[in-house]
């Protein structure tokens, strides 16, 4: 249970950073990649999605809806 809470907190932080520091994270992606801004934003949404999938308790209705 503690690992689940720790992982949920980390995913909240990571997802938030993708939107607040988007320009900084965009500079980390090579310039040869054509959609750098979209890549940063999509991975931010993905981390928030993982928060809901992994962070919900086993057997909860939120998890069952996926």
N, CA, C and O atoms as a printed pandas DataFrame, in Angstrom:
     atom_number atom_name residue_name chain_id  residue_number  x_coord  y_coord  z_coord
0              1         N          UNK        A               1    0.818   -1.191    0.000
1              2        CA          UNK        A               1    0.000    0.000    0.000
2              3         C          UNK        A               1    0.862    1.256    0.000
3              4         O          UNK        A               1    0.521    2.237   -0.661
4              5         N          UNK        A               2    1.966    1.241    0.725
5              6        CA          UNK        A               2    2.823    2.413    0.774
6              7         C          UNK        A               2    3.491    2.677   -0.569
7              8         O          UNK        A               2    3.724    3.831   -0.930
8              9         N          UNK        A               3    3.797    1.625   -1.302
9             10        CA          UNK        A               3    4.388    1.797   -2.628
10            11         C          UNK        A               3    3.378    2.459   -3.549
11            12         O          UNK        A               3    3.742    3.310   -4.361
12            13         N          UNK        A               4    2.129    2.081   -3.430
13            14        CA          UNK        A               4    1.071    2.662   -4.259
14            15         C          UNK        A               4    0.909    4.153   -3.959
15            16         O          UNK        A               4    0.745    4.954   -4.879
16            17         N          UNK        A               5    0.954    4.524   -2.699
17            18        CA          UNK        A               5    0.839    5.937   -2.323
18            19         C          UNK        A               5    2.042    6.720   -2.827
19            20         O          UNK        A               5    1.887    7.809   -3.380
20            21         N          UNK        A               6    3.240    6.175   -2.642
21            22        CA          UNK        A               6    4.457    6.837   -3.115
22            23         C          UNK        A               6    4.422    7.016   -4.628
23            24         O          UNK        A               6    4.753    8.087   -5.137
24            25         N          UNK        A               7    4.026    5.977   -5.340
25            26        CA          UNK        A               7    3.955    6.056   -6.807
26            27         C          UNK        A               7    2.910    7.081   -7.251
27            28         O          UNK        A               7    3.127    7.802   -8.225
28            29         N          UNK        A               8    1.800    7.149   -6.557
29            30        CA          UNK        A               8    0.759    8.119   -6.904
30            31         C          UNK        A               8    1.253    9.542   -6.711
31            32         O          UNK        A               8    0.991   10.409   -7.545
32            33         N          UNK        A               9    1.962    9.788   -5.625
33            34        CA          UNK        A               9    2.504   11.124   -5.374
34            35         C          UNK        A               9    3.523   11.488   -6.440
35            36         O          UNK        A               9    3.536   12.619   -6.925
36            37         N          UNK        A              10    4.373   10.545   -6.809
37            38        CA          UNK        A              10    5.373   10.805   -7.848
38            39         C          UNK        A              10    4.702   11.110   -9.193
39            40         O          UNK        A              10    5.137   12.014   -9.906
40            41         N          UNK        A              11    3.656   10.372   -9.540
41            42        CA          UNK        A              11    2.971   10.608  -10.808
42            43         C          UNK        A              11    2.257   11.952  -10.822
43            44         O          UNK        A              11    2.188   12.600  -11.867
44            45         N          UNK        A              12    1.727   12.381   -9.687
45            46        CA          UNK        A              12    1.122   13.711   -9.612
46            47         C          UNK        A              12    2.181   14.767   -9.895
47            48         O          UNK        A              12    1.953   15.699  -10.667
48            49         N          UNK        A              13    3.343   14.613   -9.263
49            50        CA          UNK        A              13    4.429   15.569   -9.469
50            51         C          UNK        A              13    4.931   15.582  -10.890
51            52         O          UNK        A              13    5.133   16.648  -11.471
52            53         N          UNK        A              14    5.133   14.420  -11.451
53            54        CA          UNK        A              14    5.642   14.318  -12.823
54            55         C          UNK        A              14    4.638   14.902  -13.812
55            56         O          UNK        A              14    5.018   15.649  -14.713
56            57         N          UNK        A              15    3.370   14.567  -13.651
57            58        CA          UNK        A              15    2.349   15.092  -14.553
58            59         C          UNK        A              15    2.235   16.604  -14.481
59            60         O          UNK        A              15    2.057   17.270  -15.500
60            61         N          UNK        A              16    2.339   17.148  -13.267
61            62        CA          UNK        A              16    2.271   18.599  -13.097
62            63         C          UNK        A              16    3.469   19.283  -13.733
63            64         O          UNK        A              16    3.322   20.326  -14.370
64            65         N          UNK        A              17    4.648   18.708  -13.569
65            66        CA          UNK        A              17    5.856   19.306  -14.144
66            67         C          UNK        A              17    5.807   19.346  -15.670
67            68         O          UNK        A              17    6.358   20.263  -16.281
68            69         N          UNK        A              18    5.162   18.376  -16.285
69            70        CA          UNK        A              18    5.063   18.368  -17.743
70            71         C          UNK        A              18    4.294   19.581  -18.261
71            72         O          UNK        A              18    4.545   20.045  -19.373
72            73         N          UNK        A              19    3.366   20.093  -17.467
73            74        CA          UNK        A              19    2.576   21.239  -17.911
74            75         C          UNK        A              19    3.146   22.564  -17.433
75            76         O          UNK        A              19    3.005   23.577  -18.119
76            77         N          UNK        A              20    3.789   22.578  -16.268
77            78        CA          UNK        A              20    4.319   23.841  -15.757
78            79         C          UNK        A              20    5.685   24.184  -16.343
79            80         O          UNK        A              20    5.992   25.359  -16.545
80            81         N          UNK        A              21    6.509   23.172  -16.617
81            82        CA          UNK        A              21    7.846   23.390  -17.177
82            83         C          UNK        A              21    7.961   22.787  -18.571
83            84         O          UNK        A              21    8.944   22.122  -18.897
84            85         N          UNK        A              22    6.952   23.028  -19.374
85            86        CA          UNK        A              22    6.888   22.422  -20.707
86            87         C          UNK        A              22    8.062   22.840  -21.582
87            88         O          UNK        A              22    8.611   22.011  -22.308
88            89         N          UNK        A              23    8.459   24.110  -21.527
89            90        CA          UNK        A              23    9.559   24.576  -22.377
90            91         C          UNK        A              23   10.881   23.934  -21.984
91            92         O          UNK        A              23   11.692   23.608  -22.850
92            93         N          UNK        A              24   11.104   23.752  -20.704
93            94        CA          UNK        A              24   12.342   23.116  -20.238
94            95         C          UNK        A              24   12.391   21.661  -20.695
95            96         O          UNK        A              24   13.422   21.194  -21.178
96            97         N          UNK        A              25   11.294   20.957  -20.546
97            98        CA          UNK        A              25   11.254   19.550  -20.956
98            99         C          UNK        A              25   11.328   19.413  -22.475
99           100         O          UNK        A              25   11.868   18.431  -22.985
100          101         N          UNK        A              26   10.790   20.390  -23.195
101          102        CA          UNK        A              26   10.853   20.354  -24.657
102          103         C          UNK        A              26   12.291   20.445  -25.143
103          104         O          UNK        A              26   12.642   19.843  -26.158
104          105         N          UNK        A              27   13.131   21.196  -24.425
105          106        CA          UNK        A              27   14.534   21.326  -24.833
106          107         C          UNK        A              27   15.315   20.029  -24.668
107          108         O          UNK        A              27   16.366   19.864  -25.286
108          109         N          UNK        A              28   14.823   19.114  -23.852
109          110        CA          UNK        A              28   15.510   17.828  -23.653
110          111         C          UNK        A              28   15.317   16.882  -24.834
111          112         O          UNK        A              28   16.110   15.961  -25.030
112          113         N          UNK        A              29   14.273   17.105  -25.615
113          114        CA          UNK        A              29   13.982   16.237  -26.754
114          115         C          UNK        A              29   14.809   16.715  -27.941
115          116         O          UNK        A              29   14.887   17.919  -28.187
116          117         N          UNK        A              30   15.429   15.795  -28.683
117          118        CA          UNK        A              30   16.246   16.197  -29.839
118          119         C          UNK        A              30   15.451   16.998  -30.861
119          120         O          UNK        A              30   14.263   16.755  -31.070
120          121         N          UNK        A              31   16.120   17.955  -31.494
121          122        CA          UNK        A              31   15.448   18.819  -32.471
122          123         C          UNK        A              31   15.013   18.055  -33.718
123          124         O          UNK        A              31   14.171   18.546  -34.469
124          125         N          UNK        A              32   15.555   16.886  -33.952
125          126        CA          UNK        A              32   15.149   16.085  -35.102
126          127         C          UNK        A              32   13.719   15.551  -34.940
127          128         O          UNK        A              32   13.069   15.202  -35.925
128          129         N          UNK        A              33   13.242   15.491  -33.707
129          130        CA          UNK        A              33   11.873   15.035  -33.458
130          131         C          UNK        A              33   10.914   16.163  -33.807
131          132         O          UNK        A              33   11.037   17.252  -33.247
132          133         N          UNK        A              34    9.957   15.943  -34.716
133          134        CA          UNK        A              34    9.151   17.049  -35.235
134          135         C          UNK        A              34    8.118   17.621  -34.257
135          136         O          UNK        A              34    7.819   18.813  -34.335
136          137         N          UNK        A              35    7.574   16.837  -33.361
137          138        CA          UNK        A              35    6.486   17.295  -32.494
138          139         C          UNK        A              35    6.926   17.284  -31.037
139          140         O          UNK        A              35    6.409   16.508  -30.233
140          141         N          UNK        A              36    7.864   18.129  -30.704
141          142        CA          UNK        A              36    8.427   18.108  -29.350
142          143         C          UNK        A              36    7.418   18.585  -28.307
143          144         O          UNK        A              36    7.295   17.972  -27.247
144          145         N          UNK        A              37    6.709   19.649  -28.585
145          146        CA          UNK        A              37    5.730   20.154  -27.619
146          147         C          UNK        A              37    4.622   19.126  -27.391
147          148         O          UNK        A              37    4.213   18.886  -26.255
148          149         N          UNK        A              38    4.152   18.534  -28.456
149          150        CA          UNK        A              38    3.104   17.519  -28.337
150          151         C          UNK        A              38    3.599   16.314  -27.548
151          152         O          UNK        A              38    2.845   15.726  -26.772
152          153         N          UNK        A              39    4.863   15.944  -27.741
153          154        CA          UNK        A              39    5.415   14.806  -27.008
154          155         C          UNK        A              39    5.439   15.077  -25.513
155          156         O          UNK        A              39    5.131   14.192  -24.715
156          157         N          UNK        A              40    5.801   16.288  -25.131
157          158        CA          UNK        A              40    5.834   16.643  -23.708
158          159         C          UNK        A              40    4.422   16.625  -23.128
159          160         O          UNK        A              40    4.205   16.081  -22.045
160          161         N          UNK        A              41    3.482   17.202  -23.826
161          162        CA          UNK        A              41    2.116   17.267  -23.311
162          163         C          UNK        A              41    1.450   15.892  -23.274
163          164         O          UNK        A              41    0.713   15.584  -22.337
164          165         N          UNK        A              42    1.706   15.074  -24.278
165          166        CA          UNK        A              42    1.120   13.727  -24.297
166          167         C          UNK        A              42    1.677   12.879  -23.157
167          168         O          UNK        A              42    0.930   12.138  -22.519
168          169         N          UNK        A              43    2.975   12.978  -22.896
169          170        CA          UNK        A              43    3.538   12.204  -21.791
170          171         C          UNK        A              43    3.048   12.727  -20.441
171          172         O          UNK        A              43    2.956   11.962  -19.481
172          173         N          UNK        A              44    2.733   14.022  -20.355
173          174        CA          UNK        A              44    2.129   14.549  -19.131
174          175         C          UNK        A              44    0.744   13.982  -18.897
175          176         O          UNK        A              44    0.400   13.600  -17.779
176          177         N          UNK        A              45   -0.048   13.928  -19.950
177          178        CA          UNK        A              45   -1.382   13.328  -19.849
178          179         C          UNK        A              45   -1.265   11.845  -19.528
179          180         O          UNK        A              45   -2.060   11.309  -18.756
180          181         N          UNK        A              46   -0.292   11.193  -20.108
181          182        CA          UNK        A              46   -0.095    9.768  -19.863
182          183         C          UNK        A              46    0.250    9.496  -18.403
183          184         O          UNK        A              46   -0.229    8.517  -17.832
184          185         N          UNK        A              47    1.059   10.333  -17.799
185          186        CA          UNK        A              47    1.403   10.111  -16.396
186          187         C          UNK        A              47    0.198   10.339  -15.487
187          188         O          UNK        A              47    0.044    9.646  -14.481
188          189         N          UNK        A              48   -0.661   11.307  -15.833
189          190        CA          UNK        A              48   -1.879   11.512  -15.055
190          191         C          UNK        A              48   -2.816   10.319  -15.229
191          192         O          UNK        A              48   -3.451    9.885  -14.269
192          193         N          UNK        A              49   -2.905    9.792  -16.439
193          194        CA          UNK        A              49   -3.727    8.605  -16.694
194          195         C          UNK        A              49   -3.216    7.407  -15.890
195          196         O          UNK        A              49   -4.005    6.652  -15.320
196          197         N          UNK        A              50   -1.901    7.239  -15.849
197          198        CA          UNK        A              50   -1.331    6.149  -15.056
198          199         C          UNK        A              50   -1.627    6.325  -13.573
199          200         O          UNK        A              50   -1.785    5.346  -12.843
200          201         N          UNK        A              51   -1.699    7.568  -13.135
201          202        CA          UNK        A              51   -2.053    7.831  -11.743
202          203         C          UNK        A              51   -3.426    7.264  -11.440
203          204         O          UNK        A              51   -3.614    6.631  -10.401
204          205         N          UNK        A              52   -4.382    7.476  -12.319
205          206        CA          UNK        A              52   -5.726    6.973  -12.074
206          207         C          UNK        A              52   -5.798    5.448  -12.203
207          208         O          UNK        A              52   -6.558    4.801  -11.484
208          209         N          UNK        A              53   -5.023    4.885  -13.101
209          210        CA          UNK        A              53   -5.043    3.429  -13.265
210          211         C          UNK        A              53   -4.323    2.724  -12.119
211          212         O          UNK        A              53   -4.836    1.756  -11.558
212          213         N          UNK        A              54   -3.149    3.208  -11.778
213          214        CA          UNK        A              54   -2.332    2.547  -10.767
214          215         C          UNK        A              54   -2.675    3.017   -9.368
215          216         O          UNK        A              54   -2.579    2.244   -8.415
216          217         N          UNK        A              55   -3.071    4.265   -9.232
217          218        CA          UNK        A              55   -3.303    4.825   -7.910
218          219         C          UNK        A              55   -4.614    4.418   -7.278
219          220         O          UNK        A              55   -4.773    4.536   -6.063
220          221         N          UNK        A              56   -5.551    3.945   -8.064
221          222        CA          UNK        A              56   -6.823    3.534   -7.483
222          223         C          UNK        A              56   -6.665    2.180   -6.805
223          224         O          UNK        A              56   -5.861    1.350   -7.229
224          225         N          UNK        A              57   -7.415    1.974   -5.782
225          226        CA          UNK        A              57   -7.319    0.736   -5.009
226          227         C          UNK        A              57   -7.862   -0.436   -5.810
227          228         O          UNK        A              57   -8.725   -0.271   -6.673
228          229         N          UNK        A              58   -7.348   -1.616   -5.514
229          230        CA          UNK        A              58   -7.850   -2.817   -6.178
230          231         C          UNK        A              58   -9.323   -3.004   -5.849
231          232         O          UNK        A              58   -9.738   -2.898   -4.695
232          233         N          UNK        A              59  -10.092   -3.278   -6.872
233          234        CA          UNK        A              59  -11.511   -3.528   -6.678
234          235         C          UNK        A              59  -12.373   -2.284   -6.606
235          236         O          UNK        A              59  -13.587   -2.390   -6.437
236          237         N          UNK        A              60  -11.781   -1.117   -6.728
237          238        CA          UNK        A              60  -12.593    0.095   -6.673
238          239         C          UNK        A              60  -13.334    0.276   -7.995
239          240         O          UNK        A              60  -12.934   -0.279   -9.019
240          241         N          UNK        A              61  -14.394    1.039   -7.967
241          242        CA          UNK        A              61  -15.189    1.233   -9.175
242          243         C          UNK        A              61  -14.431    2.002  -10.242
243          244         O          UNK        A              61  -14.648    1.783  -11.434
244          245         N          UNK        A              62  -13.544    2.900   -9.830
245          246        CA          UNK        A              62  -12.765    3.666  -10.795
246          247         C          UNK        A              62  -11.908    2.732  -11.642
247          248         O          UNK        A              62  -11.842    2.881  -12.863
248          249         N          UNK        A              63  -11.263    1.786  -11.007
249          250        CA          UNK        A              63  -10.392    0.860  -11.716
250          251         C          UNK        A              63  -11.205   -0.086  -12.600
251          252         O          UNK        A              63  -10.767   -0.431  -13.698
252          253         N          UNK        A              64  -12.367   -0.505  -12.140
253          254        CA          UNK        A              64  -13.188   -1.436  -12.913
254          255         C          UNK        A              64  -13.728   -0.812  -14.197
255          256         O          UNK        A              64  -14.039   -1.525  -15.151
256          257         N          UNK        A              65  -13.840    0.520  -14.224
257          258        CA          UNK        A              65  -14.384    1.152  -15.415
258          259         C          UNK        A              65  -13.411    1.127  -16.596
259          260         O          UNK        A              65  -13.822    1.345  -17.736
260          261         N          UNK        A              66  -12.152    0.870  -16.342
261          262        CA          UNK        A              66  -11.182    0.793  -17.430
262          263         C          UNK        A              66  -11.225   -0.595  -17.970
263          264         O          UNK        A              66  -10.492   -0.918  -18.904
